[in-house]
Each structure stands twice: as structure tokens, then as C-alpha cells.
Amino acid sequence: MKAALVIDRKVVFPDGAVLHMVIWRLPVADTERPHGLKYRFYYGLSGGICVVRYDNERGKGDHRHRGGREEPYRFVDIESLIADFLDDVAKARGGRL
């Protein structure tokens, strides 16, 4: 059984910045991904400069990158993940999306 795509949304802002959110539901949850999801959320400026990223790659678990720092992220549910990410993006964009 393969992972099932849940969300794949991409927005390119007029200033060239890119927001991309992807979530897959895994066939089986495991100790690294007990919620059974694999995700990568990205917001970056034109030219590929990463500003905010949330992901859960193997070996690191749920975490986020903001302002050049990587820190753990406490996953609650998909809705909170999206809201937290969009809040960080809005802050990075000066309060606007």
C-alpha cells in the first residue's frame, strides 16, 4: 500500500515568493510519525531563499525552520499544522498573506 496524497497546494505571490504545502497519509504510522502523516510545508522568496519550513523527515521528527533556526514542532492535528504554518508565513510577510 502506498502513501495517499491529502493536500498539495502551491501559491506564487505577486512578489515571487512561493508557499507550498504537501501532506501524505502513510499506510502505517510508526514511532517517528505516530500521527501517520508525512508533510513538508515551505515558504520562500524568489531565488529559492527558504524563510519558513515545516517538515518531518526521517530521523528528525516533527520540526520547523524559522529565521535560520531549526526547532521541534509539537504536532496536534492537520488543522493546527496549517494554521501554525500560515501564521509564521504571515509574520514573515509583515502580517499579510
Stockholm file with secondary structure:
# STOCKHOLM 1.0

chainA/1-97         MKAALVIDRKVVFPDGAVLHMVIWRLPVADTERPHGLKYRFYYGLSGGICVVRYDNERGKGDHRHRGGREEPYRFVDIESLIADFLDDVAKARGGRL
#=GR chainA/1-97 SS CCCEEEEEEEEECTTSCEEEEEEEECSSCCSSCTTSEEEEEEEEETTTEEEEEEECCTTTCSEEEETTEEEECCCCCHHHHHHHHHHHHHHHTTSCC
#=GC SS_cons        CCCEEEEEEEEECTTSCEEEEEEEECSSCCSSCTTSEEEEEEEEETTTEEEEEEECCTTTCSEEEETTEEEECCCCCHHHHHHHHHHHHHHHTTSCC
//
